[in-house]
Amino acid sequence: MFGVWGRILDVDLDTNTSRILDVPEEVFRKFVGGRGLAAWLLWDELGDRWESVDPLGPENLLLVLTGPLTGYYPGAKLVVSGKSPQSNGVVGSTVSSELAVDIKTAGYDGLIIRGASETPVYIYVDSHGAQIRDASPLWGLGGLKLIAALNHLLESDLNAGRGLDVVPSYIYIGPAGENLVRTSVVMSKLTHAAGYGGYGALMGSKKVKAVVAKGSGPMPPVHDSEGFARAWREALGELCDRMRTFRYWGTTQGLWTTGYRTSSEPIKNWMEEWHNIRAFTHEVLERKCWVRNLWSDWGCPTSCMKVSKVLDNGTTYVTDGPDYEMGAYLGSNLGVFDMPSVVKLSALADELGLCGIQTGNVLGFAIELFERGYLSRVDVGCELRWGNVECVRKFMEDIAYRRGLGGLMAEGTYRAALKLSTSKGVDLLKYAVQVKGIAVGAHGVRSGLDYPQKIAYAGSVQGGDHTSTAGTPVKSTESEAFSAFLDSAVVCIFNTMEVEKLVTYMNVVTGWGLTEDDLYASGVRILTLQRVLLLLGGPDVFWDPRVHDDNPERFYEPLPGGPKAGGAPRREDVRIELGRYYSELGWDELGIPKEETLERLGLVELAREIGRVKARLGINA
Ligand code: SF4
């Protein structure tokens, strides 16, 4: 095999053992790696009883996977996955981390972590396998102290002649993951997060505080080393040229361009999507908070990361960016338009291991309920109003530690809205800006000026994930089939190139002889499998495509201001467009894959799961 080892390290926390799981090349050719491989592994092991598997129970699998392009393509990412505690489907959640390269140079394509430990542990991986080590002293620590303590613990490995000359790389959870908060993340490098999916809670349910790896061997061989050297040089050259503006500003420029130009930024729980507040721009952020302009992930010339620092009352707050999504969700969405405050909230989210998007979304939902009188000072403990940074900060901690009302909001926007609607006897779901349990990323669809199409979230297999949006035509870089492929290969979405070049890159590394059609077919195969597992759902919530393949209610309210004031998609048009999209994918009008599609994609065994979906929905098989 080229580009991959065909070996996954399978770690069992119940028995304290690990073994090698061989994965045939045929599986990689069909599902590529990363996100696709995660969907296949989960289906293979849990598919026959998916609906009854509790995402936070020991039966679920935590997957940490690389792809064929990991380490061979600028910017090293890995995919964290499992049955999602947010959607009850499969989400491929990507994060930049040197751990991806360490896992690969230790001789594996990834890790399966199964079972659950009774006491806190961390998993140490090298070419000899996995060691499950005591993490009791680490439990409860936030990012900064955890990293210092981990580095100290790992000194013995450095001194024990394990061939380490630098500290190994790691992913980890903060207090939010330990407390099974569904808006928690798997963190890396203090500020990076695998956000969508809620996998911090899955890791916490297994009592795994961190996964540490040190690879000291080679990468798997490539098929055509000269072709690869050429492709690597060309990619570096192209990214250096093409990404100049992006290199300088990263995604933070979205605070102005998305808010002012494309009118698609979440403002006050999406009541508005347009602003012209000059104090809330990337330029002000640069002037007031940036201490470092270029910070790069492994092997990436794009270097889109920035570092911000704020000193306040003797406390130092450091975060990256904040990138556009963090800035929008912990800033404008909460009515906070002061950059140093946004940096403080972003640094707090990093420290607690909370997802800025999911948590900023549930905070916006909670503030709107407070402003409308559904929640009170007695419920929250402070005046949870737009722009009240101190109260937001306190409530964020309540969520991370599941204190009081924070415990309910820790369930994420959808589940909190369901429960509150029942307890208060009013429909509060209309204020929940999410799709299938996943908060919508910070790019709206109402203005029609930003990249997501009106079906972007309604038809996505990853709910509100702005990095994996549904769109037509399916055979285009606009489509979710393309994102599914990128997350499987595993490539940073900012570093993509023309499809033709990407295919060449894949072929020199893997020798698979892919065509552009094959690339999209792999994407559709992965989406098809994810779609069926999402529709199986359970055990606490299930999705009915007739109800849940839709935009949040708020996205049908006309935009109050900006260049597209009054704009909103019509629900009938969304339904028509979804029908077209499903038809292109080979799915029926409800988005259920057809028999001939399963045959074409080599997924005929999936008919068993589709039968169960149809039975639940009361549709004749
Ligand atoms: S483009 Fe940015 S996010 Fe992507 S790998 Fe490079 S530095 Fe990381």
Boltz pocket constraint, residues with backbone or C-beta under 6 A from the ligand:
constraints:
  - pocket:
      binder: B
      contacts: [[A, 74], [A, 75], [A, 76], [A, 96], [A, 295], [A, 296], [A, 297], [A, 298], [A, 300], [A, 301], [A, 302], [A, 303], [A, 304], [A, 305], [A, 492], [A, 493], [A, 494], [A, 495]]
      max_distance: 6.0
